[in-house]
Amino acid sequence: MRRLLGPAVAMLTLAGPAGAASIGGAWTGTYVCAQGVTTLDLFVSTPPGAAPAALFHFGDGSAARPEGCFAMQGSVNAGAVAFTATRWLLHPGGYVTVNLLGSIGAGGYTGWVDGPGCTSFTLQRRVDAALPAACQERGAPVS
């Protein structure tokens, strides 16, 4: 079975929640792994006094890129924003999670996808986004 996401990797250790508010909200764009360019929606919550949390929602529901989502734990340090996968919420068979490491700038939230066959991601803020129903039904961690 073809894998669309890289394997889970060790957590990137960056400092705590300082600056986390700037990442909060909904982001939309794409990421690149072995399957090619894939749609990504990232929903980030920034609870006061805590590290950011996110929901990574991917795919278009097609056979080549089925829909999936997983929870992530984040950290922010000196402009670097990292998210590490924690648990699946909607797990397409044969797929594994990836991690993100990037920064927020004029181009949005951009950086590298940590997983085999993966390269980059590019996300822009999205104000009209709602959590996908398929992920909400499974207890999505962000609102």
N, C-alpha and C positions, 0 to 999 in steps of 0.2 A: 504494500500500500504506500502511496506517495505521501511523504511528509511535507506539510506546508509551513511548519514552524520549527525552529531549532530547539535543542534540548534545554531544559532548565539548567542554569549555571549558578555558580556561587554568587551570593549577594554582594553588590558593590557597596563598600562602606564609605559613606559620606556623612557629614554632620547632620544633626537633627533638623527640626522644622523651620529654622530661620529662613525667611524668604519664600516659604511654601505658598503664601497667598498668591503670588504672581503666576503660579502654575494652575491654580484652581479654575474649574469650569470644564466646558466641553471643547474638544479639539477634533478636527477631522482632516484626513489626508490619506497618505499611502506609506507603505513600507515595502522593502524589497528583500525577499529571501529566495530560496531555491525554486519556489513555485512562480516567481516573477513578481511584478508589481501587484500589490494587494491592498484593498480598501481597509483603512483603519479609523475607528472612532475611539478616542480615549476620553473617558469621563473621570475627572479628578476632583476629589473633595479635600479640603484643607481644614480639618478640625482644629480649633484653637488649642495651642499647646501640644499638638501631636504631629507626627509625620504625615505627609500627604498619603492618600490611598487612591487607587484608580481601578477602573474597569477597562480592559483592553478588549474591544469588540472588533472582529475581523471578518472578512469574506463577504461574498455577494449572494450566497445561498446556492450557487451553481455547483455542479458535480466537481468542477476543477478547483473551486474555491468555496467550500462549504462554510456556513456561518459558525462562529465559535466565540467564546468569551471567557476570560479568566480575571481573577482579582490580582492586584499588584500592591506592593508596599513601596513607598517612595522616600527619597531623601534629597535635600538641597544643600549645596555647599559651594560658596564662592561662584555662583552662577551656573554650576553644573547641576543638572536635574536627572536623577536616576530612578528607575522603577524596576523592581524585581518581582517576578511572578510568584504568587503564593498558592493559589488553588484554582482549579477549573470550576466554571459555572455552567458552561455548555461546551462539552468536549467531543468534537468530531473524532471518530475512531482513527487511530494511528497518528494523531497529531500531538505535538509537544509544545510547551510554552517557550517564550523568548523574554529577554530583558531589554530595557531601553536605557541609553545614556546620551544625554544631549544638553542643549542650552536654549534659552529663550532669547530671541533677538528680533530684528526687523523682519526676518524671514519666517517668524513663527517659532514653534518648538521643533528643532531639528537635531539630528544626531545619528548615532549608530545603533543598530539592532544586534544584540549579542546572541548569536546562535549560528549553527553551521549553515553555510551557504547564504548567510544574510549580510547585508551591507547597511543601508541607510533608511531613515524615515524622515518625513517632512509633514508637519501638522500646522494647521491654521486654527485660530479660535473660531468657535461656532456658537452663535447665540440662540439659535432655534432648535437645538438638538435635544432629544429625549432619549432616555435609556431604552435600548431595544427590548421589546416585549419578551423575547426568548431569554434574555438575561435577567430581567426583573422577576420572572417567575421562579428563578433559581436563587433568589436572595442576593441580588447585586449589592455590593458594599457601599456604593456612593449614591448620592441623591442630586 
